[in-house]
């Protein structure tokens, strides 16, 4: 068996499982189903949210730096797709719950990230030389 393919496929399946888990959490889990005190749940979820945002930003930092250093515009496009996968449900859920401050923050983050991702991708595509 090809070990590289095994690792790749494993990470793809794990990523898809985590995406599915995130969708379930975002759209169907009710707080009362958690075996925790209600007052504790808010603080716990904010801690999880903060940690998730840190991991997401660290991934964007490392991948975008690598994309520019190695002139790989497709990585910037992949970051943009991930950004949109976050933006749409997060913003819709925030609007549904009237958390308009978060809708505004999301829009600022989207614009602030999308502009250099799109422009950077175009720049890198133009700077790649064909042999």
N, CA, C and O atoms as a GROMACS GRO file, in nm:
protein
  524
    1UNK      N    1   0.084  -0.119   0.000
    1UNK     CA    2   0.000   0.000   0.000
    1UNK      C    3   0.088   0.124   0.000
    1UNK      O    4   0.192   0.128   0.067
    2UNK      N    5   0.047   0.223  -0.075
    2UNK     CA    6   0.119   0.349  -0.084
    2UNK      C    7   0.094   0.429   0.045
    2UNK      O    8  -0.018   0.473   0.071
    3UNK      N    9   0.199   0.448   0.124
    3UNK     CA   10   0.188   0.516   0.253
    3UNK      C   11   0.143   0.661   0.236
    3UNK      O   12   0.063   0.711   0.315
    4UNK      N   13   0.195   0.728   0.136
    4UNK     CA   14   0.156   0.867   0.113
    4UNK      C   15   0.006   0.878   0.087
    4UNK      O   16  -0.060   0.967   0.141
    5UNK      N   17  -0.048   0.788   0.005
    5UNK     CA   18  -0.191   0.788  -0.024
    5UNK      C   19  -0.271   0.758   0.102
    5UNK      O   20  -0.376   0.817   0.124
    6UNK      N   21  -0.223   0.667   0.184
    6UNK     CA   22  -0.291   0.634   0.309
    6UNK      C   23  -0.301   0.757   0.399
    6UNK      O   24  -0.409   0.787   0.451
    7UNK      N   25  -0.192   0.828   0.417
    7UNK     CA   26  -0.191   0.947   0.502
    7UNK      C   27  -0.282   1.056   0.444
    7UNK      O   28  -0.358   1.120   0.517
    8UNK      N   29  -0.273   1.075   0.313
    8UNK     CA   30  -0.358   1.175   0.248
    8UNK      C   31  -0.505   1.142   0.266
    8UNK      O   32  -0.584   1.228   0.306
    9UNK      N   33  -0.542   1.018   0.237
    9UNK     CA   34  -0.681   0.976   0.247
    9UNK      C   35  -0.731   0.984   0.392
    9UNK      O   36  -0.845   1.022   0.417
   10UNK      N   37  -0.645   0.947   0.485
   10UNK     CA   38  -0.682   0.954   0.627
   10UNK      C   39  -0.714   1.100   0.665
   10UNK      O   40  -0.815   1.126   0.729
   11UNK      N   41  -0.628   1.193   0.624
   11UNK     CA   42  -0.650   1.334   0.657
   11UNK      C   43  -0.773   1.391   0.586
   11UNK      O   44  -0.843   1.476   0.642
   12UNK      N   45  -0.800   1.344   0.465
   12UNK     CA   46  -0.920   1.387   0.394
   12UNK      C   47  -1.044   1.339   0.469
   12UNK      O   48  -1.137   1.417   0.491
   13UNK      N   49  -1.047   1.212   0.508
   13UNK     CA   50  -1.162   1.158   0.581
   13UNK      C   51  -1.179   1.227   0.717
   13UNK      O   52  -1.291   1.258   0.757
   14UNK      N   53  -1.068   1.250   0.787
   14UNK     CA   54  -1.075   1.319   0.914
   14UNK      C   55  -1.130   1.460   0.897
   14UNK      O   56  -1.215   1.504   0.974
   15UNK      N   57  -1.082   1.531   0.795
   15UNK     CA   58  -1.130   1.667   0.769
   15UNK      C   59  -1.279   1.667   0.738
   15UNK      O   60  -1.353   1.752   0.789
   16UNK      N   61  -1.324   1.574   0.657
   16UNK     CA   62  -1.467   1.566   0.624
   16UNK      C   63  -1.550   1.534   0.747
   16UNK      O   64  -1.659   1.588   0.764
   17UNK      N   65  -1.499   1.446   0.833
   17UNK     CA   66  -1.570   1.412   0.957
   17UNK      C   67  -1.579   1.534   1.049
   17UNK      O   68  -1.683   1.557   1.112
   18UNK      N   69  -1.472   1.612   1.057
   18UNK     CA   70  -1.473   1.732   1.141
   18UNK      C   71  -1.568   1.837   1.083
   18UNK      O   72  -1.640   1.904   1.158
   19UNK      N   73  -1.569   1.852   0.950
   19UNK     CA   74  -1.663   1.944   0.886
   19UNK      C   75  -1.807   1.903   0.917
   19UNK      O   76  -1.890   1.987   0.952
   20UNK      N   77  -1.836   1.774   0.904
   20UNK     CA   78  -1.970   1.724   0.935
   20UNK      C   79  -2.004   1.749   1.082
   20UNK      O   80  -2.115   1.792   1.114
   21UNK      N   81  -1.908   1.722   1.170
   21UNK     CA   82  -1.930   1.749   1.313
   21UNK      C   83  -1.957   1.896   1.339
   21UNK      O   84  -2.044   1.930   1.419
   22UNK      N   85  -1.884   1.983   1.272
   22UNK     CA   86  -1.907   2.126   1.286
   22UNK      C   87  -2.045   2.167   1.238
   22UNK      O   88  -2.110   2.252   1.299
   23UNK      N   89  -2.090   2.106   1.130
   23UNK     CA   90  -2.224   2.136   1.078
   23UNK      C   91  -2.330   2.091   1.178
   23UNK      O   92  -2.429   2.161   1.201
   24UNK      N   93  -2.311   1.975   1.236
   24UNK     CA   94  -2.406   1.924   1.335
   24UNK      C   95  -2.410   2.016   1.457
   24UNK      O   96  -2.517   2.050   1.506
   25UNK      N   97  -2.293   2.056   1.504
   25UNK     CA   98  -2.286   2.145   1.619
   25UNK      C   99  -2.352   2.279   1.586
   25UNK      O  100  -2.430   2.332   1.666
   26UNK      N  101  -2.320   2.334   1.470
   26UNK     CA  102  -2.370   2.466   1.434
   26UNK      C  103  -2.521   2.469   1.411
   26UNK      O  104  -2.586   2.569   1.442
   27UNK      N  105  -2.577   2.361   1.359
   27UNK     CA  106  -2.716   2.367   1.316
   27UNK      C  107  -2.814   2.281   1.394
   27UNK      O  108  -2.934   2.292   1.373
   28UNK      N  109  -2.766   2.194   1.485
   28UNK     CA  110  -2.865   2.106   1.547
   28UNK      C  111  -2.845   2.080   1.696
   28UNK      O  112  -2.936   2.026   1.759
   29UNK      N  113  -2.734   2.115   1.755
   29UNK     CA  114  -2.714   2.087   1.897
   29UNK      C  115  -2.781   2.195   1.981
   29UNK      O  116  -2.758   2.314   1.958
   30UNK      N  117  -2.861   2.154   2.075
   30UNK     CA  118  -2.926   2.246   2.169
   30UNK      C  119  -2.845   2.248   2.298
   30UNK      O  120  -2.802   2.143   2.346
   31UNK      N  121  -2.825   2.367   2.356
   31UNK     CA  122  -2.744   2.376   2.478
   31UNK      C  123  -2.793   2.287   2.592
   31UNK      O  124  -2.713   2.237   2.670
   32UNK      N  125  -2.925   2.268   2.601
   32UNK     CA  126  -2.978   2.186   2.711
   32UNK      C  127  -2.937   2.038   2.698
   32UNK      O  128  -2.949   1.962   2.794
   33UNK      N  129  -2.890   1.998   2.581
   33UNK     CA  130  -2.846   1.860   2.562
   33UNK      C  131  -2.708   1.835   2.621
   33UNK      O  132  -2.668   1.720   2.640
   34UNK      N  133  -2.635   1.942   2.650
   34UNK     CA  134  -2.501   1.927   2.706
   34UNK      C  135  -2.510   1.897   2.855
   34UNK      O  136  -2.589   1.960   2.926
   35UNK      N  137  -2.431   1.802   2.902
   35UNK     CA  138  -2.439   1.764   3.045
   35UNK      C  139  -2.359   1.863   3.133
   35UNK      O  140  -2.274   1.822   3.212
   36UNK      N  141  -2.390   1.992   3.118
   36UNK     CA  142  -2.318   2.096   3.191
   36UNK      C  143  -2.418   2.197   3.246
   36UNK      O  144  -2.530   2.209   3.196
   37UNK      N  145  -2.375   2.270   3.349
   37UNK     CA  146  -2.460   2.376   3.401
   37UNK      C  147  -2.469   2.487   3.298
   37UNK      O  148  -2.371   2.518   3.230
   38UNK      N  149  -2.586   2.546   3.286
   38UNK     CA  150  -2.610   2.647   3.182
   38UNK      C  151  -2.514   2.765   3.191
   38UNK      O  152  -2.468   2.814   3.088
   39UNK      N  153  -2.485   2.811   3.311
   39UNK     CA  154  -2.394   2.925   3.326
   39UNK      C  155  -2.253   2.891   3.279
   39UNK      O  156  -2.181   2.978   3.231
   40UNK      N  157  -2.216   2.767   3.292
   40UNK     CA  158  -2.082   2.722   3.252
   40UNK      C  159  -2.070   2.711   3.101
   40UNK      O  160  -1.963   2.734   3.045
   41UNK      N  161  -2.180   2.676   3.035
   41UNK     CA  162  -2.178   2.651   2.891
   41UNK      C  163  -2.132   2.773   2.812
   41UNK      O  164  -2.050   2.759   2.721
   42UNK      N  165  -2.181   2.891   2.845
   42UNK     CA  166  -2.142   3.012   2.771
   42UNK      C  167  -1.992   3.036   2.778
   42UNK      O  168  -1.928   3.062   2.676
   43UNK      N  169  -1.935   3.028   2.898
   43UNK     CA  170  -1.791   3.050   2.912
   43UNK      C  171  -1.711   2.942   2.840
   43UNK      O  172  -1.610   2.970   2.777
   44UNK      N  173  -1.757   2.820   2.850
   44UNK     CA  174  -1.688   2.708   2.785
   44UNK      C  175  -1.691   2.725   2.634
   44UNK      O  176  -1.589   2.707   2.567
   45UNK      N  177  -1.808   2.760   2.580
   45UNK     CA  178  -1.819   2.777   2.435
   45UNK      C  179  -1.737   2.895   2.385
   45UNK      O  180  -1.680   2.888   2.276
   46UNK      N  181  -1.730   3.002   2.462
   46UNK     CA  182  -1.644   3.114   2.422
   46UNK      C  183  -1.497   3.073   2.422
   46UNK      O  184  -1.421   3.116   2.335
   47UNK      N  185  -1.458   2.990   2.516
   47UNK     CA  186  -1.321   2.937   2.517
   47UNK      C  187  -1.294   2.852   2.393
   47UNK      O  188  -1.188   2.864   2.331
   48UNK      N  189  -1.389   2.767   2.359
   48UNK     CA  190  -1.374   2.685   2.238
   48UNK      C  191  -1.370   2.771   2.113
   48UNK      O  192  -1.290   2.746   2.023
   49UNK      N  193  -1.455   2.872   2.108
   49UNK     CA  194  -1.458   2.962   1.993
   49UNK      C  195  -1.323   3.033   1.978
   49UNK      O  196  -1.268   3.040   1.868
   50UNK      N  197  -1.271   3.085   2.088
   50UNK     CA  198  -1.142   3.153   2.084
   50UNK      C  199  -1.030   3.061   2.036
   50UNK      O  200  -0.947   3.101   1.955
   51UNK      N  201  -1.029   2.939   2.086
   51UNK     CA  202  -0.926   2.843   2.045
   51UNK      C  203  -0.940   2.807   1.897
   51UNK      O  204  -0.840   2.793   1.827
   52UNK      N  205  -1.064   2.793   1.851
   52UNK     CA  206  -1.087   2.762   1.710
   52UNK      C  207  -1.041   2.875   1.620
   52UNK      O  208  -0.979   2.852   1.516
   53UNK      N  209  -1.072   2.998   1.659
   53UNK     CA  210  -1.029   3.114   1.582
   53UNK      C  211  -0.876   3.121   1.577
   53UNK      O  212  -0.818   3.153   1.473
   54UNK      N  213  -0.810   3.092   1.690
   54UNK     CA  214  -0.663   3.092   1.690
   54UNK      C  215  -0.607   2.988   1.593
   54UNK      O  216  -0.513   3.017   1.519
   55UNK      N  217  -0.664   2.868   1.593
   55UNK     CA  218  -0.618   2.764   1.502
   55UNK      C  219  -0.641   2.800   1.356
   55UNK      O  220  -0.556   2.776   1.271
   56UNK      N  221  -0.756   2.858   1.330
   56UNK     CA  222  -0.790   2.901   1.194
   56UNK      C  223  -0.692   3.009   1.146
   56UNK      O  224  -0.641   3.004   1.034
   57UNK      N  225  -0.666   3.107   1.234
   57UNK     CA  226  -0.574   3.215   1.197
   57UNK      C  227  -0.431   3.165   1.181
   57UNK      O  228  -0.359   3.211   1.093
   58UNK      N  229  -0.389   3.071   1.265
   58UNK     CA  230  -0.255   3.014   1.251
   58UNK      C  231  -0.241   2.940   1.118
   58UNK      O  232  -0.137   2.948   1.053
   59UNK      N  233  -0.345   2.868   1.079
   59UNK     CA  234  -0.342   2.801   0.949
   59UNK      C  235  -0.332   2.902   0.836
   59UNK      O  236  -0.255   2.882   0.741
   60UNK      N  237  -0.410   3.010   0.844
   60UNK     CA  238  -0.404   3.112   0.739
   60UNK      C  239  -0.266   3.177   0.735
   60UNK      O  240  -0.212   3.203   0.627
   61UNK      N  241  -0.209   3.204   0.851
   61UNK     CA  242  -0.076   3.263   0.858
   61UNK      C  243   0.028   3.174   0.791
   61UNK      O  244   0.104   3.219   0.705
   62UNK      N  245   0.031   3.047   0.830
   62UNK     CA  246   0.133   2.956   0.778
   62UNK      C  247   0.114   2.926   0.629
   62UNK      O  248   0.210   2.926   0.553
   63UNK      N  249  -0.009   2.900   0.588
   63UNK     CA  250  -0.035   2.866   0.448
   63UNK      C  251  -0.013   2.986   0.357
   63UNK      O  252   0.044   2.972   0.249
   64UNK      N  253  -0.059   3.105   0.399
   64UNK     CA  254  -0.041   3.221   0.312
   64UNK      C  255   0.106   3.258   0.299
   64UNK      O  256   0.151   3.294   0.190
   65UNK      N  257   0.180   3.249   0.407
   65UNK     CA  258   0.323   3.278   0.399
   65UNK      C  259   0.392   3.179   0.305
   65UNK      O  260   0.473   3.218   0.220
   66UNK      N  261   0.360   3.053   0.320
   66UNK     CA  262   0.418   2.950   0.235
   66UNK      C  263   0.378   2.972   0.089
   66UNK      O  264   0.461   2.957  -0.002
   67UNK      N  265   0.252   3.008   0.066
   67UNK     CA  266   0.204   3.032  -0.071
   67UNK      C  267   0.285   3.141  -0.139
   67UNK      O  268   0.325   3.127  -0.254
   68UNK      N  269   0.310   3.251  -0.068
   68UNK     CA  270   0.386   3.361  -0.126
   68UNK      C  271   0.534   3.324  -0.140
   68UNK      O  272   0.596   3.356  -0.242
   69UNK      N  273   0.590   3.259  -0.039
   69UNK     CA  274   0.732   3.220  -0.046
   69UNK      C  275   0.760   3.123  -0.160
   69UNK      O  276   0.863   3.132  -0.226
   70UNK      N  277   0.667   3.030  -0.183
   70UNK     CA  278   0.686   2.927  -0.285
   70UNK      C  279   0.613   2.958  -0.416
   70UNK      O  280   0.617   2.878  -0.509
   71UNK      N  281   0.548   3.073  -0.422
   71UNK     CA  282   0.471   3.115  -0.538
   71UNK      C  283   0.369   3.009  -0.581
   71UNK      O  284   0.372   2.958  -0.693
   72UNK      N  285   0.280   2.979  -0.488
   72UNK     CA  286   0.175   2.879  -0.510
   72UNK      C  287   0.038   2.945  -0.498
   72UNK      O  288  -0.025   2.940  -0.392
   73UNK      N  289  -0.009   3.006  -0.608
   73UNK     CA  290  -0.135   3.080  -0.601
   73UNK      C  291  -0.255   2.992  -0.565
   73UNK      O  292  -0.352   3.042  -0.507
   74UNK      N  293  -0.251   2.865  -0.597
   74UNK     CA  294  -0.364   2.778  -0.567
   74UNK      C  295  -0.388   2.767  -0.417
   74UNK      O  296  -0.501   2.743  -0.374
   75UNK      N  297  -0.284   2.783  -0.336
   75UNK     CA  298  -0.303   2.779  -0.191
   75UNK      C  299  -0.383   2.900  -0.143
   75UNK      O  300  -0.462   2.890  -0.049
   76UNK      N  301  -0.363   3.014  -0.206
   76UNK     CA  302  -0.441   3.132  -0.170
   76UNK      C  303  -0.588   3.112  -0.206
   76UNK      O  304  -0.676   3.155  -0.132
   77UNK      N  305  -0.614   3.047  -0.318
   77UNK     CA  306  -0.753   3.016  -0.356
   77UNK      C  307  -0.814   2.920  -0.254
   77UNK      O  308  -0.931   2.935  -0.218
   78UNK      N  309  -0.737   2.824  -0.208
   78UNK     CA  310  -0.788   2.730  -0.108
   78UNK      C  311  -0.821   2.801   0.023
   78UNK      O  312  -0.921   2.770   0.088
   79UNK      N  313  -0.737   2.896   0.062
   79UNK     CA  314  -0.766   2.975   0.181
   79UNK      C  315  -0.895   3.055   0.163
   79UNK      O  316  -0.974   3.068   0.256
   80UNK      N  317  -0.915   3.108   0.045
   80UNK     CA  318  -1.036   3.185   0.016
   80UNK      C  319  -1.160   3.097   0.027
   80UNK      O  320  -1.262   3.140   0.081
   81UNK      N  321  -1.152   2.974  -0.022
   81UNK     CA  322  -1.264   2.881  -0.010
   81UNK      C  323  -1.293   2.854   0.137
   81UNK      O  324  -1.409   2.856   0.180
   82UNK      N  325  -1.188   2.828   0.216
   82UNK     CA  326  -1.208   2.806   0.359
   82UNK      C  327  -1.269   2.927   0.428
   82UNK      O  328  -1.354   2.914   0.515
   83UNK      N  329  -1.225   3.045   0.388
   83UNK     CA  330  -1.280   3.170   0.443
   83UNK      C  331  -1.430   3.179   0.415
   83UNK      O  332  -1.507   3.217   0.503
   84UNK      N  333  -1.470   3.145   0.294
   84UNK     CA  334  -1.612   3.151   0.257
   84UNK      C  335  -1.693   3.043   0.329
   84UNK      O  336  -1.808   3.066   0.366
   85UNK      N  337  -1.633   2.924   0.348
   85UNK     CA  338  -1.701   2.817   0.420
   85UNK      C  339  -1.729   2.860   0.564
   85UNK      O  340  -1.831   2.823   0.622
   86UNK      N  341  -1.637   2.938   0.622
   86UNK     CA  342  -1.661   2.994   0.756
   86UNK      C  343  -1.762   3.109   0.752
   86UNK      O  344  -1.856   3.113   0.832
   87UNK      N  345  -1.744   3.201   0.657
   87UNK     CA  346  -1.820   3.326   0.656
   87UNK      C  347  -1.971   3.303   0.640
   87UNK      O  348  -2.051   3.362   0.714
   88UNK      N  349  -2.010   3.219   0.547
   88UNK     CA  350  -2.153   3.205   0.516
   88UNK      C  351  -2.233   3.154   0.637
   88UNK      O  352  -2.326   3.221   0.680
   89UNK      N  353  -2.199   3.036   0.692
   89UNK     CA  354  -2.283   2.991   0.804
   89UNK      C  355  -2.266   3.077   0.930
   89UNK      O  356  -2.363   3.102   1.001
   90UNK      N  357  -2.144   3.122   0.957
   90UNK     CA  358  -2.122   3.204   1.077
   90UNK      C  359  -2.203   3.332   1.070
   90UNK      O  360  -2.264   3.373   1.169
   91UNK      N  361  -2.205   3.395   0.954
   91UNK     CA  362  -2.277   3.521   0.938
   91UNK      C  363  -2.428   3.498   0.939
   91UNK      O  364  -2.502   3.577   0.998
   92UNK      N  365  -2.474   3.392   0.873
   92UNK     CA  366  -2.618   3.362   0.874
   92UNK      C  367  -2.667   3.329   1.014
   92UNK      O  368  -2.774   3.375   1.055
   93UNK      N  369  -2.591   3.250   1.087
   93UNK     CA  370  -2.629   3.214   1.224
   93UNK      C  371  -2.629   3.339   1.312
   93UNK      O  372  -2.720   3.359   1.393
   94UNK      N  373  -2.528   3.423   1.296
   94UNK     CA  374  -2.520   3.547   1.374
   94UNK      C  375  -2.639   3.638   1.344
   94UNK      O  376  -2.697   3.698   1.435
   95UNK      N  377  -2.675   3.650   1.217
   95UNK     CA  378  -2.790   3.734   1.180
   95UNK      C  379  -2.919   3.675   1.235
   95UNK      O  380  -3.006   3.748   1.283
   96UNK      N  381  -2.933   3.543   1.229
   96UNK     CA  382  -3.053   3.476   1.280
   96UNK      C  383  -3.074   3.507   1.428
   96UNK      O  384  -3.186   3.529   1.473
   97UNK      N  385  -2.964   3.510   1.504
   97UNK     CA  386  -2.971   3.537   1.648
   97UNK      C  387  -2.954   3.686   1.680
   97UNK      O  388  -2.934   3.724   1.795
   98UNK      N  389  -2.961   3.769   1.576
   98UNK     CA  390  -2.952   3.916   1.591
   98UNK      C  391  -2.820   3.960   1.654
   98UNK      O  392  -2.815   4.062   1.723
   99UNK      N  393  -2.714   3.886   1.630
   99UNK     CA  394  -2.581   3.923   1.679
   99UNK      C  395  -2.513   4.005   1.570
   99UNK      O  396  -2.416   3.962   1.508
  100UNK      N  397  -2.567   4.123   1.547
  100UNK     CA  398  -2.522   4.206   1.435
  100UNK      C  399  -2.380   4.256   1.451
  100UNK      O  400  -2.313   4.285   1.352
  101UNK      N  401  -2.332   4.266   1.575
  101UNK     CA  402  -2.192   4.301   1.596
  101UNK      C  403  -2.101   4.197   1.533
  101UNK      O  404  -1.996   4.230   1.477
  102UNK      N  405  -2.141   4.070   1.541
  102UNK     CA  406  -2.059   3.963   1.482
  102UNK      C  407  -2.072   3.963   1.330
  102UNK      O  408  -1.975   3.933   1.260
  103UNK      N  409  -2.189   3.995   1.278
  103UNK     CA  410  -2.206   4.009   1.133
  103UNK      C  411  -2.110   4.115   1.081
  103UNK      O  412  -2.044   4.096   0.979
  104UNK      N  413  -2.102   4.228   1.152
  104UNK     CA  414  -2.011   4.336   1.111
  104UNK      C  415  -1.865   4.292   1.119
  104UNK      O  416  -1.787   4.320   1.029
  105UNK      N  417  -1.828   4.224   1.227
  105UNK     CA  418  -1.690   4.174   1.241
  105UNK      C  419  -1.658   4.077   1.128
  105UNK      O  420  -1.551   4.083   1.069
  106UNK      N  421  -1.752   3.987   1.099
  106UNK     CA  422  -1.731   3.890   0.991
  106UNK      C  423  -1.709   3.959   0.857
  106UNK      O  424  -1.622   3.918   0.780
  107UNK      N  425  -1.786   4.062   0.831
  107UNK     CA  426  -1.772   4.133   0.704
  107UNK      C  427  -1.637   4.203   0.694
  107UNK      O  428  -1.574   4.203   0.588
  108UNK      N  429  -1.591   4.261   0.804
  108UNK     CA  430  -1.459   4.324   0.805
  108UNK      C  431  -1.350   4.220   0.781
  108UNK      O  432  -1.259   4.242   0.701
  109UNK      N  433  -1.360   4.106   0.849
  109UNK     CA  434  -1.260   3.999   0.830
  109UNK      C  435  -1.264   3.947   0.687
  109UNK      O  436  -1.159   3.927   0.625
  110UNK      N  437  -1.384   3.926   0.633
  110UNK     CA  438  -1.396   3.876   0.495
  110UNK      C  439  -1.327   3.971   0.398
  110UNK      O  440  -1.246   3.927   0.316
  111UNK      N  441  -1.357   4.099   0.406
  111UNK     CA  442  -1.298   4.196   0.313
  111UNK      C  443  -1.147   4.206   0.335
  111UNK      O  444  -1.069   4.206   0.240
  112UNK      N  445  -1.106   4.214   0.462
  112UNK     CA  446  -0.964   4.229   0.494
  112UNK      C  447  -0.882   4.109   0.448
  112UNK      O  448  -0.765   4.124   0.413
  113UNK      N  449  -0.941   3.989   0.447
  113UNK     CA  450  -0.870   3.870   0.403
  113UNK      C  451  -0.887   3.844   0.254
  113UNK      O  452  -0.792   3.804   0.186
  114UNK      N  453  -1.008   3.866   0.202
  114UNK     CA  454  -1.034   3.834   0.062
  114UNK      C  455  -0.954   3.921  -0.034
  114UNK      O  456  -0.907   3.873  -0.137
  115UNK      N  457  -0.938   4.049  -0.002
  115UNK     CA  458  -0.866   4.138  -0.092
  115UNK      C  459  -0.723   4.088  -0.117
  115UNK      O  460  -0.685   4.070  -0.232
  116UNK      N  461  -0.642   4.065  -0.012
  116UNK     CA  462  -0.506   4.017  -0.040
  116UNK      C  463  -0.501   3.873  -0.094
  116UNK      O  464  -0.409   3.837  -0.166
  117UNK      N  465  -0.601   3.791  -0.058
  117UNK     CA  466  -0.602   3.654  -0.112
  117UNK      C  467  -0.628   3.657  -0.262
  117UNK      O  468  -0.558   3.590  -0.338
  118UNK      N  469  -0.728   3.733  -0.306
  118UNK     CA  470  -0.760   3.740  -0.449
  118UNK      C  471  -0.650   3.812  -0.525
  118UNK      O  472  -0.604   3.764  -0.629
  119UNK      N  473  -0.607   3.928  -0.473
  119UNK     CA  474  -0.502   4.003  -0.542
  119UNK      C  475  -0.371   3.926  -0.542
  119UNK      O  476  -0.298   3.926  -0.642
  120UNK      N  477  -0.339   3.860  -0.431
  120UNK     CA  478  -0.217   3.781  -0.423
  120UNK      C  479  -0.217   3.664  -0.519
  120UNK      O  480  -0.116   3.632  -0.581
  121UNK      N  481  -0.333   3.600  -0.532
  121UNK     CA  482  -0.343   3.489  -0.627
  121UNK      C  483  -0.318   3.539  -0.769
  121UNK      O  484  -0.244   3.476  -0.846
  122UNK      N  485  -0.378   3.650  -0.804
  122UNK     CA  486  -0.358   3.706  -0.938
  122UNK      C  487  -0.212   3.746  -0.959
  122UNK      O  488  -0.155   3.722  -1.066
  123UNK      N  489  -0.153   3.807  -0.858
  123UNK     CA  490  -0.013   3.846  -0.867
  123UNK      C  491   0.077   3.725  -0.886
  123UNK      O  492   0.164   3.726  -0.973
  124UNK      N  493   0.056   3.621  -0.806
  124UNK     CA  494   0.140   3.502  -0.818
  124UNK      C  495   0.118   3.431  -0.950
  124UNK      O  496   0.214   3.378  -1.007
  125UNK      N  497  -0.003   3.429  -1.000
  125UNK     CA  498  -0.028   3.367  -1.131
  125UNK      C  499   0.048   3.440  -1.240
  125UNK      O  500   0.098   3.377  -1.333
  126UNK      N  501   0.057   3.571  -1.229
  126UNK     CA  502   0.129   3.651  -1.328
  126UNK      C  503   0.279   3.641  -1.314
  126UNK      O  504   0.352   3.665  -1.411
  127UNK      N  505   0.328   3.605  -1.194
  127UNK     CA  506   0.473   3.601  -1.173
  127UNK      C  507   0.534   3.464  -1.197
  127UNK      O  508   0.656   3.448  -1.195
  128UNK      N  509   0.448   3.363  -1.219
  128UNK     CA  510   0.501   3.229  -1.244
  128UNK      C  511   0.547   3.223  -1.390
  128UNK      O  512   0.473   3.260  -1.481
  129UNK      N  513   0.666   3.177  -1.408
  129UNK     CA  514   0.722   3.166  -1.545
  129UNK      C  515   0.697   3.027  -1.598
  129UNK      O  516   0.717   2.928  -1.528
  130UNK      N  517   0.654   3.020  -1.722
  130UNK     CA  518   0.638   2.891  -1.789
  130UNK      C  519   0.767   2.855  -1.858
  130UNK      O  520   0.820   2.935  -1.936
  131UNK      N  521   0.820   2.736  -1.832
  131UNK     CA  522   0.948   2.697  -1.896
  131UNK      C  523   0.935   2.674  -2.045
  131UNK      O  524   1.033   2.641  -2.111
   0.00000   0.00000   0.00000
